[in-house]
């Protein structure tokens, strides 16, 4: 075994550790492969930065240029595998997209050629679902994205009972019609004991009278990030948050997205959010996504001592004129302007329409404490923030959800 093989073996043996990758980058540079060395270093640095960091733009430009020059050489082993979508992370192939019968049966060759692959997205899964659970490469997968497969409750239960997923750390079940029984199976699974990041979205949980019974299983203990978006609870988000997070302890949870849960029926609930805010669960949160809170609850959120621990906040109250009008929502958002929330906050996305009579009158001194912000429709305010050195991000709300969720699932240490 040559030196390069030994260095690669060290990487494969400790995939979560950047140090062997950086040692290999040094060796590559010493032996003339400057581009690959620079690529590994840049991607490792990118993975350590939060997605709102201003440094990411320059790093991405460097990475894109290096990859464009070397793509054919670095991906030559992918020829003949029917893999068309893939992604390098931290310098090596990490993520692949499989498509049902056309590539799931042949994915073993990918894992043999690229032992660094840890993340898999599968489209058109249902015809090969049973085959997937028996594939020899499944235990190597750490992050599994099954978005938009509609696998249903029975397959979800089978997935939760699959002992070949004991090393899985992230699972995306967005739009899979899992129902309350499927949700319970996942949250109580013994096989998913290593799960740290879970996405449940666009489902119909329905009349779950005791949501704590659904979510209070073994899986919840280890979760570091949880997405519960449009889950069809027959109660509003405030009630759901209060019931779930006062009854169940999530000792490692740092990221929570609880947006779009039954607000169409009861926008801006008057029920107090205080029970949720008082919990240790909220005190430990660092990243929070929520929408359409009443002015009273926004004031409770911003003024609560536990809010001082938040590093990022995404709040959405845009395009809801039918629920009170643009000015009403814009004025409600001003309730967020209380100091405790801004103690540790590095990033905020406030999706609030401009009031009819001008800009959102948000205290500039508070927003200026941020490292980055996303504030659509408020050009004058964002221009002032740029002048003060705050990075202004562009793009729609779902960019933030996806970036925060990916950030949580790939680079988010529970100890932070």
Secondary structure, 3 states (H helix, E strand, C coil): CCHHHHHHHHHHHCCCCCHHHHHHHHHHHHCCCHHHHHHHHHHHHHHHCCCCCCHHHHHHHHHHHHHHHHHHHHCHHHCCCCCCCEEEECCEEEEEEEEHHHHHHHHHHHHHHCCCCCEEEEECCHHHHHHHHHCCCHHHCCEEECCCCCCHHHHHHHHHCCHHHCCCCEEECCCCCCHHHHHHHHHCCCCCCCCCEEEEECCCCECCCCHHHHHCCHHHHHCCEEEEECCCECCCHHHHHHHHHHHCCCCCCCEEECCCCCCCCCCCCCCCCHHHHCCHHHHHCCEEEEECCCHHHHHHHHHCHHHHHCCEEEEEECCCHHHCCHHHHHHHHHHHCCHHHHCCCCEEEEEECCCCCCCCCCCHHHHCCCCEEECCCCHHHHHHHHHCCCEECCCCHHHHHHHHHHHHHHHCCCCC
